[in-house]
Each structure stands twice: as structure tokens, then as C-alpha cells.
Amino acid sequence: MSDKLIIFDTTLRDGEQSPGASMTKEEKLRIARQLEKLGVDVIEAGFAAASPGDAEAIRSIAQVVEHSTVCSLARANEKDVRAAGEAIKPARSGRIHTFIATSPIHMEKKLRMAPDEVVERAVAAVKLALEYTDDVEFSAEDAVRSEMDFLVRIFDAVIQAGATTLNVPDTVGYSIPALWGERIRQLIERVPGSDKVIWSTHCHNDLGMASANSLAAVMNGARQVECTINGLGERAGNASLEEVVMAVKTRRDVFACDTRIDTTQIVPTSKLVSSITGYPVQPNKAIVGANAFAHESGIHQDGVLKHRETYEIMRAEDVGWATNKLTLGKLSGRNAFRTRLQELDIVLESEEALNAAFARFKDLADRKSEIFDEDLQALVNEEVVTNVSEHYRLVSMRAHSETGELPMASVVLSVGGKEHSAEAQGGGPVDATFKAIEQVVRSDTELLLYSVNNITSGTDAQGEVTVRLSKGGRVVNGQGADTDIVVASAKAYLNALNKLHSGSERAHPQV
């Protein structure tokens, strides 16, 4: 049994399927570069057949990533496989990941296919994928509810067809660790030629056990785990990369394997994914939550001060918590700004983009005495945000809140190049601001989420606001950052409206 555990990250594919989390090509490239720096073995960059934009994003990632395998998902049909093959062509190491459902309920109700036809489709897809790459992965969708004998049959067939990695997914998050580990063990024992392939697992978190199920699979012979940063993904999400990696690293007495992940890059990667997708990390989230290494109890504090290992099984600095160092201030020049961006592996697409980001940096430095790496990430995110076609643009605003009085806000917006103003009252200054904006735009959208996250500590910290809007079946996230949380809220709301107007975010790939 190999002592290497392959980390297959699907943040850019399955993670992107979280409502409102769709990313632009530039955002995907930023995350892909960071995943490579993290040491991820396989980056599932997207679903090439979903849209021309997704295919182009995969192709762009394949062109720049050097040390990770770049993968595209494909259903078991010719159109999908060929789209995936073309998208990964520039990759130094490319993989096609093809799948088909194998459970009775999926075959009968969704595919409307007989088991024999499902096997034929799987074999044909694997053989076609081999025309593009010798690294072909096959997944049996909904393996958790599939019959064991049929799984043995289809896995045997795709091994003979040339698949090199076999993925066993708990697509609906139904299993528990003891049963999932036993299923993996039985498959490895029963499938002919199982020793010639890498066994993989892909677990969803509907019952809160995705990471535990994945680790149970590893203990029973799986040597690839499919996971996402922060556990992002469909419904309740996927197995969390940081949890799986740190469990294997911390419990070397249990797991006879290790990863090549640079764990000091875990927290920076978590923060980048959170800021780009607009999905904040809960404070008590394992490894990457703000409270993950905080101690409130006097007993715990006393123990940690006397000897860290009394209550901490990991060191905060080992996962990257010591990286938010002070970098720049109001007197810093353009070259220092550019250099620090390069050190953070932040690449702006043009000199104009750099100039715009530097202008926002100088403006921020006038309002905030200390500029941290997280602030720079937010500035670059704002550059990406403002690249969305600005049909709606905030010209100016004023908000007022007073004890005993209804808060009010007035805004001046540019709509298609023409300025409009409005004023409204609300339950708070943010509510009043949104109502004033709506008096102008009359968007007929539904507000699904309003979330505020501090980028760094301190009362002068920038606030990062995420607004999730829904209209006509489309769901988008808007983001805004500012030291004034009401201004950040207005920016986020308008960013979401611009995405809805421009159609820059797409529906889920499977839709």
C-alpha cells in the first residue's frame, strides 16, 4: 500500500457549485496558483462541457500550472469527454475525470438506462479519454447507494478499459465512517486488478461526516481524497481539505501515509477562497476558523501558557496563522506595492489594473494606519469586482443613524452612464441604503444573504460584505470592502446587481 496520499482539490469545480460561488476566469487562476503553492496533487479546474467560459478557464489554468495535475470533469458521453480533452491539452500533466451514476435510483429515475448500458457508456468514455491522456479517472456517481455487485462489475470493466484512478463517491452524504470504510475495503478486495489503480473517495457533508468518511476510506486503502478548501461544495459541502490533511499529519500513529501539502499555506488559501467566493469561514471551523486556536477558559489558558501541548494538538503557525504581517503604509511607493503583490503570488493582468489597485491602496492607507496582507488581497478582489461591467455604479452616498430616529440614506447612482439620486429610511443604515438603491434600480431581486466579515483586527479594519441576490432562478454573490461598512454594503449590493445585469455568472454546470 503506497504511503503517499494524493490530494485532489475540487474547489474550482464542486466548490463552485455552491449557490452564488461561480468564479470568473481570473479568480479561478488566482486560486489555482495558490492551490499549486499549497502543494495540491490534482486540481479539478472545472467542467469543460458546462460552458465555453469554463472550458477557457480550465485551458488557462492548464497553461500556467506546472507542478500539479490539471483535471476536467466529464460525463460519460463523447461531447463531454472531448471538451475535457481539448481543455487540458496545454497541461504539463492533465487528467480527464469521467463519471456516470451507478445506483438503482439514479439509473432508473435520472438516466433511464439499463445497467448493461451504463457499463457500456463508462467503458466507452474511458477509452475515448485515453485518446487525450493516459491519466483517466472514473467515478461511480452515488456509489453509496449502489449495489456492491454492480460496483465490482463496472470497476472491473473500466480497469480493463484503461482507467488509472477509481473514485467511490458518497454523492449525497449518506454514509457513516464504519460503513464507508468497509465499502472501500470490500471493493479493493473484490475488484480484479484493484492493485493496479489508485482508489479514491469523494464525500459530501450532508450528515456532517464528509471528512470522517474520507479518513475512514484512507484507513481502508484509499490513496486519493477529493476535497475542497473550507469544505465548500454542493448543499452542505465536501470533505474539507484542511481537516483531512491535518488529521493525517497529526495522527501519524494511525495513518500509514502522508501528503505533500505545505501546511503553512492552508490559512492563506482558506482566506483567498473565502474572499473570492463570498463564503465566510465560521469562527469555530476546525483548522481555519478564527477561534481554532483561541482559548477562553482560564484552565485552558493556564495550561497552554505552561505547556502548549496541554490543549493544542497542532501549532497555529504550522497551518499559516502567523502570516498576516504588517507590510505597507501610506508612505510606501508603487514599487514596494508591486513587490509585495508578487511575494503574495498575486498577478494583475495589466499595468492599468496595477495602477487602479495602487490608487485604491493609497486611498485605504489614508484611512487605515496599518495595511496587512489580507487588505491587499481585498484590494485585488475589488479590482476583479470592478472589472464586472458597471451598469450600476455608486457615485456618492450619505447615511445617517440617530438614537430614537429612523435611519436614513441617500445615494447617487450612475445607471448606464446617467446619474440618478434617491433617499430612503430603513431599520438601519444598511437597510436604508439598500432601499434607496432599489428606488433607482427596481431590480425585483430577492436578498438571500447579507454577511459581514472583518478582514483584519482593529476598529479601523476593512469590512468585507457579501450580498447574495436571486432573480429568475439565477443566484449571484456580490462583494464589497471598505473601512465604512455601509459603503462596503452598497458596493456589494451593486456588484451583485451588475453580475445579474451582465450575466457574468453562470448556473451550476449540471443545470
C-alpha positions as CSV (number, residue, x, y, z in Angstrom):
1,M,0.0,0.0,0.0
2,S,1.5,3.4,-1.1
3,D,2.5,5.7,1.7
4,K,1.5,8.8,-0.4
5,L,-2.0,10.2,-0.1
6,I,-3.0,12.1,-3.2
7,I,-4.9,15.3,-2.5
8,F,-7.4,16.0,-5.3
9,D,-8.9,19.5,-4.8
10,T,-12.2,20.2,-6.4
11,T,-12.8,23.8,-5.1
12,L,-12.8,25.1,-8.6
13,R,-15.4,22.6,-9.8
14,D,-17.6,21.2,-7.0
15,G,-16.9,24.1,-4.7
16,E,-18.0,26.5,-7.5
17,Q,-21.4,24.8,-7.5
18,S,-22.3,26.4,-4.1
19,P,-25.1,28.9,-4.8
20,G,-23.5,32.2,-5.9
21,A,-20.0,30.9,-5.8
22,S,-19.3,30.8,-9.5
23,M,-15.9,32.4,-10.3
24,T,-14.5,34.3,-13.2
25,K,-11.5,33.0,-15.2
26,E,-9.2,35.5,-13.4
27,E,-10.5,34.4,-10.0
28,K,-10.0,30.7,-10.9
29,L,-6.5,31.4,-12.0
30,R,-5.7,33.1,-8.7
31,I,-7.0,30.2,-6.7
32,A,-5.3,27.6,-9.0
33,R,-1.9,29.3,-8.4
34,Q,-2.4,29.2,-4.7
35,L,-3.5,25.6,-4.8
36,E,-0.3,24.8,-6.6
37,K,1.7,26.7,-4.0
38,L,-0.2,24.7,-1.3
39,G,1.0,21.5,-2.9
40,V,-2.2,20.0,-4.2
41,D,-1.6,17.0,-6.4
42,V,-4.6,17.3,-8.6
43,I,-6.6,20.5,-9.3
44,E,-10.0,19.8,-10.8
45,A,-10.3,23.1,-12.6
46,G,-13.9,22.8,-13.9
47,F,-16.4,21.1,-16.1
48,A,-15.3,21.9,-19.7
49,A,-18.6,20.9,-21.3
50,A,-20.6,23.2,-18.9
51,S,-19.8,26.4,-20.9
52,P,-17.2,27.9,-23.2
53,G,-16.2,30.1,-20.2
54,D,-15.5,27.1,-18.1
55,A,-13.5,25.4,-20.8
56,E,-11.4,28.5,-21.3
57,A,-10.7,28.8,-17.6
58,I,-9.5,25.2,-17.5
59,R,-7.3,25.8,-20.5
60,S,-5.8,28.9,-18.9
61,I,-5.1,27.1,-15.7
62,A,-3.5,24.2,-17.7
63,Q,-1.2,26.7,-19.3
64,V,0.2,28.2,-16.1
65,V,0.2,25.3,-13.6
66,E,3.5,23.4,-13.6
67,H,3.6,21.2,-10.5
68,S,0.0,19.9,-10.1
69,T,-2.1,17.8,-12.4
70,V,-4.9,19.8,-14.1
71,C,-8.2,17.9,-14.4
72,S,-11.5,18.4,-16.1
73,L,-14.8,16.6,-15.2
74,A,-16.8,15.0,-17.9
75,R,-20.0,13.0,-18.0
76,A,-19.7,9.6,-19.8
77,N,-20.5,10.8,-23.2
78,E,-18.5,11.8,-26.3
79,K,-19.2,15.5,-26.2
80,D,-18.1,16.0,-22.6
81,V,-15.0,13.8,-22.9
82,R,-13.8,15.6,-26.0
83,A,-14.4,19.0,-24.4
84,A,-12.4,17.9,-21.4
85,G,-9.6,16.6,-23.5
86,E,-9.3,19.8,-25.5
87,A,-9.4,21.9,-22.3
88,I,-6.5,20.1,-20.7
89,K,-4.3,19.9,-23.8
90,P,-1.9,22.6,-22.7
91,A,-1.3,21.0,-19.3
92,R,2.1,19.5,-18.4
93,S,0.1,16.9,-16.6
94,G,-3.5,16.5,-17.5
95,R,-6.4,14.3,-16.3
96,I,-9.9,13.5,-17.5
97,H,-12.3,12.6,-14.8
98,T,-15.4,10.9,-16.3
99,F,-18.4,9.7,-14.3
100,I,-21.8,8.0,-14.6
101,A,-24.4,7.2,-12.0
102,T,-24.5,3.6,-10.7
103,S,-27.2,3.4,-8.1
104,P,-30.6,1.9,-9.0
105,I,-32.5,5.1,-8.2
106,H,-30.2,7.2,-10.5
107,M,-30.0,4.7,-13.3
108,E,-33.8,4.3,-13.3
109,K,-35.1,7.7,-12.5
110,K,-32.4,10.1,-13.8
111,L,-30.5,8.3,-16.6
112,R,-33.4,6.0,-17.6
113,M,-30.7,3.4,-18.6
114,A,-30.3,-0.3,-18.0
115,P,-27.3,-1.4,-16.1
116,D,-25.7,-3.0,-19.2
117,E,-25.9,0.3,-21.0
118,V,-24.3,2.2,-18.0
119,V,-21.3,-0.2,-18.1
120,E,-21.0,0.3,-21.9
121,R,-21.1,4.1,-21.5
122,A,-18.5,4.0,-18.8
123,V,-16.1,1.8,-20.8
124,A,-16.6,3.9,-24.0
125,A,-15.9,7.1,-22.1
126,V,-12.7,5.8,-20.5
127,K,-11.4,4.5,-23.9
128,L,-12.2,7.9,-25.5
129,A,-10.4,9.8,-22.7
130,L,-7.3,7.7,-23.3
131,E,-7.0,9.4,-26.7
132,Y,-6.1,12.6,-24.9
133,T,-4.2,11.5,-21.8
134,D,-3.1,8.3,-20.0
135,D,-4.3,9.7,-16.7
136,V,-8.0,8.8,-16.6
137,E,-10.2,8.7,-13.5
138,F,-13.6,7.1,-13.4
139,S,-16.3,7.8,-10.8
140,A,-19.4,5.8,-10.0
141,E,-21.8,8.5,-9.0
142,D,-23.9,7.7,-5.9
143,A,-21.7,4.7,-5.1
144,V,-23.0,4.9,-1.6
145,R,-26.4,3.7,-2.7
146,S,-25.2,1.4,-5.4
147,E,-25.3,-2.4,-5.3
148,M,-21.9,-3.8,-4.4
149,D,-22.0,-6.5,-7.1
150,F,-22.7,-3.9,-9.8
151,L,-19.9,-1.6,-8.5
152,V,-17.5,-4.6,-8.7
153,R,-18.6,-5.2,-12.2
154,I,-18.3,-1.7,-13.5
155,F,-15.0,-1.0,-11.8
156,D,-13.6,-4.2,-13.3
157,A,-14.7,-3.1,-16.7
158,V,-13.2,0.4,-16.5
159,I,-9.9,-1.0,-15.2
160,Q,-9.7,-3.3,-18.2
161,A,-10.6,-0.2,-20.4
162,G,-7.6,1.7,-19.0
163,A,-8.8,3.8,-16.1
164,T,-5.9,4.5,-13.6
165,T,-7.9,6.0,-10.7
166,L,-11.2,4.7,-9.4
167,N,-13.3,7.1,-7.4
168,V,-16.0,5.9,-5.0
169,P,-18.3,8.9,-4.2
170,D,-20.7,9.4,-1.4
171,T,-22.5,11.8,-3.6
172,V,-25.4,12.5,-1.2
173,G,-23.6,12.4,2.1
174,Y,-25.5,9.3,3.3
175,S,-22.8,7.0,4.8
176,I,-21.1,6.9,8.2
177,P,-17.4,6.2,8.7
178,A,-17.6,2.5,9.7
179,L,-19.8,1.6,6.8
180,W,-17.8,3.7,4.3
181,G,-14.5,2.2,5.3
182,E,-15.9,-1.3,5.0
183,R,-17.3,-0.5,1.5
184,I,-13.9,0.7,0.3
185,R,-12.2,-2.4,1.9
186,Q,-14.6,-4.8,0.1
187,L,-14.2,-3.1,-3.2
188,I,-10.4,-3.3,-3.1
189,E,-10.7,-7.0,-2.1
190,R,-13.2,-7.9,-4.7
191,V,-12.4,-5.9,-7.8
192,P,-10.0,-7.8,-10.1
193,G,-6.8,-5.7,-10.7
194,S,-7.5,-3.4,-7.8
195,D,-3.8,-3.3,-7.1
196,K,-3.1,-1.7,-10.4
197,V,-5.1,1.5,-9.8
198,I,-5.4,4.3,-7.2
199,W,-8.6,4.1,-5.1
200,S,-10.2,7.5,-4.4
201,T,-13.1,8.8,-2.3
202,H,-15.3,11.9,-2.7
203,C,-17.6,12.5,0.3
204,H,-20.3,15.1,0.8
205,N,-21.2,16.6,4.2
206,D,-25.0,16.3,4.4
207,L,-24.7,14.5,7.8
208,G,-21.6,16.3,8.8
209,M,-19.3,13.3,8.3
210,A,-17.5,14.0,5.0
211,S,-14.1,14.4,6.4
212,A,-14.6,11.4,8.8
213,N,-15.8,9.2,6.0
214,S,-12.9,10.2,3.8
215,L,-10.4,9.3,6.5
216,A,-12.2,6.0,7.1
217,A,-11.7,5.3,3.4
218,V,-7.9,6.1,3.7
219,M,-7.6,3.7,6.7
220,N,-9.1,1.0,4.4
221,G,-6.9,1.5,1.4
222,A,-8.0,4.7,-0.5
223,R,-5.0,6.7,-1.5
224,Q,-6.7,9.7,-3.0
225,V,-9.1,12.1,-1.2
226,E,-11.3,14.5,-3.2
227,C,-11.9,17.6,-1.1
228,T,-12.3,21.4,-1.1
229,I,-10.9,24.4,0.7
230,N,-13.1,25.3,3.7
231,G,-15.3,22.3,2.8
232,L,-17.0,24.3,0.0
233,G,-19.4,22.5,-2.3
234,E,-22.9,21.3,-3.2
235,R,-25.5,21.6,-0.5
236,A,-23.7,21.1,2.9
237,G,-20.3,20.9,1.1
238,N,-17.5,18.4,0.6
239,A,-14.8,16.9,2.8
240,S,-12.6,19.7,4.0
241,L,-9.0,19.6,2.6
242,E,-7.6,21.2,5.7
243,E,-9.3,18.7,8.0
244,V,-8.2,15.7,6.0
245,V,-4.6,16.9,5.6
246,M,-4.1,17.9,9.3
247,A,-5.7,14.7,10.6
248,V,-3.3,12.6,8.6
249,K,-0.3,14.8,9.6
250,T,-1.3,15.0,13.3
251,R,-2.2,11.3,13.7
252,R,0.8,9.7,12.1
253,D,0.3,6.9,14.6
254,V,-3.0,5.9,12.8
255,F,-2.4,6.8,9.1
256,A,0.3,4.9,7.2
257,C,0.6,7.7,4.6
258,D,1.4,11.4,4.2
259,T,0.7,14.2,1.8
260,R,3.0,16.7,0.1
261,I,0.9,19.7,1.2
262,D,2.7,22.7,2.6
263,T,0.5,23.2,5.6
264,T,1.7,26.7,6.2
265,Q,-0.3,27.7,3.1
266,I,-3.6,26.3,4.5
267,V,-4.8,29.5,6.1
268,P,-3.8,31.9,3.3
269,T,-5.6,29.5,0.8
270,S,-8.6,29.4,3.0
271,K,-8.8,33.2,3.2
272,L,-8.3,33.6,-0.5
273,V,-11.1,31.2,-1.3
274,S,-13.4,32.8,1.2
275,S,-12.8,36.3,-0.1
276,I,-13.3,35.3,-3.7
277,T,-16.4,33.2,-3.3
278,G,-18.0,35.3,-0.6
279,Y,-18.4,32.3,1.7
280,P,-17.1,33.3,5.2
281,V,-15.5,30.8,7.4
282,Q,-17.3,30.2,10.7
283,P,-15.2,31.2,13.7
284,N,-15.2,27.7,15.2
285,K,-14.3,25.9,12.0
286,A,-11.5,23.4,12.5
287,I,-8.0,24.5,11.5
288,V,-9.0,27.7,9.6
289,G,-11.7,29.3,11.9
290,A,-10.7,32.4,13.8
291,N,-11.2,30.6,17.1
292,A,-9.5,27.4,16.1
293,F,-6.5,28.2,18.3
294,A,-8.2,30.5,20.8
295,H,-8.6,29.7,24.5
296,E,-11.3,31.3,26.6
297,S,-11.3,29.0,29.7
298,G,-8.9,30.0,32.4
299,I,-7.9,26.4,32.9
300,H,-7.1,26.1,29.2
301,Q,-5.2,29.4,29.1
302,D,-3.2,28.4,32.2
303,G,-2.3,25.0,30.6
304,V,-1.3,26.4,27.3
305,L,0.9,29.1,28.9
306,K,2.7,26.4,30.9
307,H,3.0,24.0,28.0
308,R,1.3,24.4,24.6
309,E,0.6,20.7,24.1
310,T,-1.7,20.5,27.2
311,Y,-4.5,21.8,25.0
312,E,-3.2,22.3,21.5
313,I,-2.5,19.2,19.2
314,M,-1.3,21.5,16.4
315,R,0.7,24.7,16.2
316,A,-1.2,27.7,14.8
317,E,1.9,28.7,12.8
318,D,2.1,25.3,11.2
319,V,-1.1,25.9,9.3
320,G,-0.3,29.5,8.4
321,W,-1.8,31.6,11.2
322,A,1.3,33.7,11.6
323,T,1.3,35.1,8.1
324,N,-0.7,38.3,8.3
325,K,2.3,40.5,8.9
326,L,2.3,44.3,8.5
327,T,3.6,45.1,5.1
328,L,2.9,48.6,3.8
329,G,1.8,52.0,4.9
330,K,0.8,55.4,3.5
331,L,4.4,56.3,2.6
332,S,5.0,53.1,0.7
333,G,5.7,53.5,-3.0
334,R,4.4,51.8,-6.1
335,N,7.4,49.5,-6.4
336,A,7.0,48.3,-2.9
337,F,3.3,47.7,-3.6
338,R,4.1,45.7,-6.7
339,T,6.8,43.7,-4.9
340,R,4.6,42.7,-2.1
341,L,1.9,41.6,-4.5
342,Q,4.5,39.4,-6.3
343,E,5.5,37.9,-2.9
344,L,1.9,37.0,-2.3
345,D,1.7,35.4,-5.8
346,I,-0.9,38.0,-6.9
347,V,-0.8,38.6,-10.6
348,L,-2.7,41.6,-12.1
349,E,-3.5,41.2,-15.8
350,S,-2.3,44.7,-16.9
351,E,-0.4,47.8,-15.9
352,E,-3.8,49.6,-15.8
353,A,-5.1,47.1,-13.3
354,L,-1.9,47.6,-11.1
355,N,-2.4,51.4,-11.3
356,A,-6.0,51.1,-10.2
357,A,-5.2,48.8,-7.3
358,F,-2.3,51.1,-6.2
359,A,-4.7,54.1,-6.2
360,R,-7.1,52.2,-4.0
361,F,-4.2,51.2,-1.8
362,K,-3.1,54.9,-1.3
363,D,-6.7,55.8,-0.5
364,L,-7.0,53.0,2.0
365,A,-3.7,53.9,3.6
366,D,-5.1,57.4,4.3
367,R,-7.9,55.9,6.2
368,K,-6.2,52.9,7.8
369,S,-2.9,53.1,9.6
370,E,-1.8,49.5,9.1
371,I,-2.1,47.6,5.9
372,F,-1.9,43.8,6.1
373,D,-1.6,41.1,3.5
374,E,-5.4,40.4,3.9
375,D,-6.1,44.1,3.0
376,L,-4.0,43.7,-0.2
377,Q,-6.0,40.6,-1.1
378,A,-9.2,42.6,-0.7
379,L,-7.9,45.4,-2.9
380,V,-7.2,42.9,-5.7
381,N,-10.6,41.3,-5.2
382,E,-12.0,44.8,-5.6
383,E,-10.1,45.2,-8.9
384,V,-11.7,41.9,-10.1
385,V,-15.1,43.2,-8.8
386,T,-14.9,46.5,-10.7
387,N,-14.0,44.6,-13.9
388,V,-17.6,43.4,-14.0
389,S,-19.5,45.5,-16.4
390,E,-20.5,48.5,-14.3
391,H,-24.1,49.2,-15.5
392,Y,-24.7,50.4,-11.9
393,R,-22.1,52.5,-10.2
394,L,-22.0,54.2,-6.8
395,V,-21.2,57.9,-7.3
396,S,-21.8,59.1,-3.8
397,M,-23.8,58.2,-0.7
398,R,-24.8,59.5,2.7
399,A,-26.2,57.5,5.7
400,H,-27.4,58.8,9.0
401,S,-28.4,57.0,12.2
402,E,-29.5,58.6,15.4
403,T,-31.0,57.2,18.6
404,G,-34.7,57.5,18.6
405,E,-34.9,58.4,14.9
406,L,-35.4,56.2,11.8
407,P,-32.0,55.7,10.0
408,M,-31.9,57.2,6.5
409,A,-29.7,57.0,3.5
410,S,-29.3,58.9,0.2
411,V,-27.5,57.6,-2.8
412,V,-26.4,58.9,-6.2
413,L,-26.0,56.2,-8.7
414,S,-24.8,56.1,-12.3
415,V,-27.1,53.8,-14.3
416,G,-26.0,53.2,-17.9
417,G,-24.0,56.4,-17.7
418,K,-26.8,58.6,-16.4
419,E,-27.0,59.8,-12.7
420,H,-30.0,59.2,-10.5
421,S,-30.5,60.0,-6.8
422,A,-32.8,58.6,-4.2
423,E,-33.4,58.7,-0.4
424,A,-35.0,56.2,1.9
425,Q,-35.5,55.2,5.5
426,G,-34.9,51.8,6.9
427,G,-34.5,49.6,10.0
428,G,-30.8,50.5,10.0
429,P,-28.3,52.4,7.7
430,V,-27.7,49.4,5.6
431,D,-31.4,48.6,5.1
432,A,-32.0,52.3,4.3
433,T,-29.1,52.2,1.8
434,F,-30.5,49.1,0.0
435,K,-33.9,50.6,-0.1
436,A,-32.5,53.8,-1.6
437,I,-30.7,51.8,-4.3
438,E,-33.8,49.9,-5.1
439,Q,-35.8,53.1,-5.6
440,V,-33.5,53.8,-8.5
441,V,-32.9,50.3,-10.0
442,R,-36.2,48.5,-9.2
443,S,-34.4,45.2,-9.7
444,D,-37.1,42.8,-8.4
445,T,-34.5,40.6,-6.8
446,E,-34.7,38.6,-3.6
447,L,-32.0,39.2,-0.9
448,L,-30.9,35.7,0.2
449,L,-27.8,36.6,2.3
450,Y,-26.2,39.6,3.9
451,S,-22.9,38.8,5.6
452,V,-20.2,41.0,7.1
453,N,-16.6,39.7,7.8
454,N,-13.7,41.7,9.2
455,I,-10.6,41.4,7.0
456,T,-8.2,42.1,9.8
457,S,-8.5,43.0,13.5
458,G,-8.9,46.5,14.9
459,T,-11.6,49.2,14.8
460,D,-10.2,50.6,11.6
461,A,-10.3,47.2,9.9
462,Q,-11.9,46.9,6.5
463,G,-15.2,45.2,6.5
464,E,-15.9,42.7,3.7
465,V,-19.6,42.4,2.8
466,T,-21.2,39.6,0.8
467,V,-24.6,40.1,-0.6
468,R,-26.4,37.1,-2.3
469,L,-29.3,38.0,-4.7
470,S,-31.7,35.8,-6.6
471,K,-33.7,36.6,-9.7
472,G,-35.3,34.4,-12.2
473,G,-33.6,31.3,-11.0
474,R,-30.1,32.9,-11.0
475,V,-28.2,33.3,-7.8
476,V,-25.2,35.6,-7.6
477,N,-22.8,36.9,-4.8
478,G,-21.8,40.5,-4.7
479,Q,-18.8,41.7,-2.7
480,G,-17.6,45.0,-1.4
481,A,-14.9,46.1,1.0
482,D,-14.4,49.4,2.8
483,T,-13.4,50.7,6.2
484,D,-17.0,52.1,6.3
485,I,-19.3,49.0,6.5
486,V,-22.3,50.9,5.0
487,V,-20.2,51.9,1.9
488,A,-19.0,48.3,1.7
489,S,-22.6,47.1,1.8
490,A,-23.6,49.4,-1.1
491,K,-20.6,48.3,-3.2
492,A,-21.5,44.6,-2.6
493,Y,-25.2,45.1,-3.5
494,L,-24.3,47.0,-6.7
495,N,-21.7,44.3,-7.6
496,A,-24.4,41.6,-7.3
497,L,-26.8,43.7,-9.5
498,N,-24.1,44.2,-12.1
499,K,-23.5,40.4,-12.3
500,L,-27.2,39.8,-12.8
501,H,-27.3,42.5,-15.4
502,S,-24.2,41.3,-17.3
503,G,-24.8,37.6,-17.0
504,S,-21.2,37.2,-15.9
505,E,-22.0,34.4,-13.5
506,R,-23.5,31.1,-14.8
507,A,-25.8,28.5,-13.5
508,H,-24.4,25.2,-12.0
509,P,-22.6,23.1,-14.5
510,Q,-25.1,20.3,-14.2
511,V,-28.1,22.5,-15.0
